[in-house]
């Protein structure tokens, strides 16, 4: 990734961290405000095929995008109901072709754009019917272009073609298998399985691409594999699942079937700390994880030290590789 050379070299010195805590702080950007690169409650974070990072800037009613190391590239959006306007955008996802999908929470719709923000289309209105929404929170795009959307108030997942034609749905209010309570984050694995952050049930559930229940993990609490609200979810190409545990101000990650692998974070404003982490994105190889640190009005990113760890004598080689 461009701009990561110094980060990679620095991360190599933190290999002595505890086993299971493979991810180390690598960098951050953002502060509270409405200027370029500033945020008011950043919520969704998504990665483009070229590595650029897209962030829904909730209370600024816009999307901003950056290089992988946080250099500001552009923005679009303002408050309103027109095409390309938002009322509290929440989720973001990038399609394989680079188009950007955004859940327009307050307008109860999904809008989609080119990678630089040119308006392409929209769908949705307030309601409970097919293709309608009540508080759409998160969005994910499968490798075939199908678009998955979670709804907080309707407590379901709907999925669509890339242009918004309704394909199917699943979920109802409850705590049983396949039932949901305030679902937020959604992510698609490379095999097509769909992972959903079942927020108020303090768990993650996963399904086939058409919504057949496959499994779940998590319960309320503070220990490993427990949550106080699951918000964001992301999946690497190897199937590992990353979850923002917002009430515990941390990130936890798991195998594809929910076996605990590791965690990091605590409450605060220091490097690697969080205040109500929301969205999360992971590079396909699992090397980098990006987190929308909502309460601190910033994006933080982390590196897997197992993938970049080198002995000091190898620093010259690392500099050459990542120049």
N, C-alpha and C positions, 0 to 999 in steps of 0.2 A: 504493500500500500504506500502511495506517495506520502511523504512527510512523516513517516513513522520511524525513520532510522534512529533518531536520538531516543525515541520512546523505547524501541526494542533493545537498544544497548543498555539504557537505564534499567529496564525491567530485568535484565540478566543478573543484576546484583541482588535480587530479592528471592532467589531460589530457596533460601533457607526457611521460608514461610512454612507454616504447619501443613502436614499432609492433608489432602482434601481441600485445601484453600488454594487452588491452583491459579486463581485469577488475581492479578495485581493491578492496582491503580496505574493508569497510563496517561491520562490527561483529562481536560475539561474545558468547556467554554460556556459563556453566557452569564448574565446578571439580570437583575430585575429592571424592567423598563420597556419602552416601545421602540427603541432604536434598532438599527440593523444588528443582528446578533444578540439582542436582548430578548427576554421572555417575560410574559405574565402567565404563569402556570403552564409550562410545557407539558404536554400529555402524551401524544403519540410520537413514536420515533420509528423510522423505517429506513432500510438500506436499498439503494438502487443497484441494478446490476453492475454499474461502473464504480460502486463503492461510496457514492455520495450519500449524505445523511439528510433525511427529511424530517422535520419536526412540526407538529401542529401546536401553534402558539395560541392556546385556548382563549384567554381573555383579550388578546390583541386581534383575534378573529382573522388569522392569517396562517399561511404555511411558509416556513423559511427552510432553505436548504444550504448545505455546507459540504466542504470536502471531508474526507474521512478523519482529518485531524482538526476540523472545526473552523476552517477559513470560510467566511461568509461568501456565498455565491449569488443568492437572490431570494425573492419572496413574492408572494401574491396573496390577495384577499383583503377584504374590509368587512365591516359589519353590515348586514342587510340580507335581503331575500332574493336578490337577483343572481343571475348566472355568475359564478366565480366569487360570490359573496358568502359569508358564513354567519351563523349564530353559534358560537362556541364549538369550533371544530375539535374533534377528540381523537379519532383514530386515523392512521395513515398506513398505506401499503403501496408498494411498487410492483407492477406487473413485470413479467419477463421482457416485454417490449419497452419498458421504461415508463409507461404511463403511471400517473399517480392517482390513487383513489383515496378519498377523504370522507369520513363520516361527519356530516354536518348536523351535529347533535340537536341544536335548537330548531333547525328547519326540518328535522325528521326526514332526511334524505341522504343519498350518497352522490357526490360529485366526482368527476374524473377529469384529468388534465394531462397535457404533455409534461415531460420532465422539467420543463422550464415554466410551467404554470399557465399555458394557453388552455382555455376552457374547451372541453370536448363534449361533455354531456352530463346528465343527472337522471336520477329516478328516486321515487318515494314521496310519500305524503303521510300525514299523521293518521294512524288507524291500526286496526288489527288484521286487516285483510292481507292476502298474498301481495308482496311488494310494497306494503305500507310498513311504517315504523312507529314505535313509541320509544324515543330516546336511544337511537343507534349509537353504540359506544365504540366498537372496534371493527376493523376490516382486515381481511387477508386475501391474497390472490394466489390461487393454485398454479401449478406449472402449465395447465391447460387453459389458463386465463379465467377460470370461474372465480367469482367473487363471493366471499363469505362475510356475513355481517352479524354481529351480536346486538341484541336489543335488551337494554336494561329493564324497561317497563313491561314489555311483552314476554320477557324471559324465554327467549328462543333464539335459534340461529336460522337465518335464511341464506340461501345461496342462489346465484344468478349467473347469467352469461356475462361476458366482459362489457356488454352494453346495457345490462340491466334487465334482461328478460328473466322472469321468475323461473327457477328450476325446482326448488324444493325447500323444506323447512323441517326442523325438529325442536323439541323441547316444550316444557310447560312448567308452571310454578310448582316447586316442591324440592324435596331433598333425596328422593329415590334415584335409582340409576336412570340416567338420561334426563332427569328433571333438573331445573336450574333455578337459582335465586340471585338475581342481579348479575347476570353474566357480563364480563367485560372483555378481556383480551382473547384473541383467537389467532391461531397459527396453523400452518399447513406443513406437514412433514413431507420429505421427499417421496415417500410411498403413498402419499395422498391422504393419510389419516389427519383428522382435524382435532386440535387440542384447544380446549376452552377453559378460561379462568372462571370458575363458578364462584364468584366473589363472596357472596354472603353465606355460602355453604363451606367456605374456607377449604377449597379443594380444586383440583384439576380433573376434568373428565376428558376422555378422548373417544373418537368416533371414526367410522369409515367416512369416506368422502360424501356419502349420501345420508349420513346421520345414524347409522346403526351403532348402538352402544358397544364399546370395547372394554373400557375399564376406567378406573379412577384412583386417585390417591389424595391424602391430606385430611386434616381435621383442625379444629381450632386449638391454638396453643403456641408455645414459644420454642419448643424443641425442634430437632432436625425433622424435616418433612411435615412440620405443622405450620399453620399460617394464621395470621390475623388479617384476613382479606387477601385474595389473590387478584391482582389487577392485570399486569402485562404478562404475556407468554410468548416465547420465541423458540424455534426449533432449528438446530444445526443439521447439516447434511448427514451426520452420523446418527441422528435420531435423538441426541441429548436435548432435554427440554429445560428452558430457563424461565424462571417465574419471579416477578416482583411481589414480594411479601410486604405490602405497604404498611400494615400496622406494626410490623417488627422492623421496619426500615432496613430491609436487606434484600438480597437476591439469593435464591436457592436454585440449584440445578440437579437434574435427575436423568436417569436412563429413560428410554422411550416408554417403559412400562412403570415408571415411578420409583425406582430404587434410588435412594439418596446418594448424591455424588459429592456435594460441597455447598458452601454458602459463603457470603461475605457481606459486610456492611453493618452499620449501627447508626443510631440517631445522632445527627450533628451536621455541621457545615464544613468539616474538614475533608481533605482528600479521601475518597472512598467511603465517606459517610453520606447518609441520605435523610431527607425529610419528606416522607410520603412518596416514595418512588412509584412511578406510574408505568409508562411505556417502556418496552425493552426490545432490542433487536440484536441479532448475532450474525456475524459473517458466516457464510456457508461452511467454512472449514473449522468454525468454532474458535478461531484465534482471538477475535475481538468481540466484546459485548458492549453495547451502548445502552445507557439508561437515562430516561427522562426523570431527573431529580426535581420533581415538581415544586416542593416547598423551598428549595434553594434556587429556583429559577435558572437552572443550568442543565447541560448535558455532561455526563461523565462517561468515560470509556475505560475499559479494562482489557488486559492482555493475559492470555493463558501462558504462564511462565514455563509450563512443560514443553510448549512448542517453541519458545524463543530462548530458553536457558542455554547459556554458553559459558565456558570458562573464560576468565579475563584474557588469557593468551589468544583467544579466538576473536577478540574485539575487532581486529583489523579486517578479518573475513566478514564479520557482520556489517561493518561500515561499507564494505564493497558491495555486499548483497543488497543493502537497503539505501544506497546513496540516492 
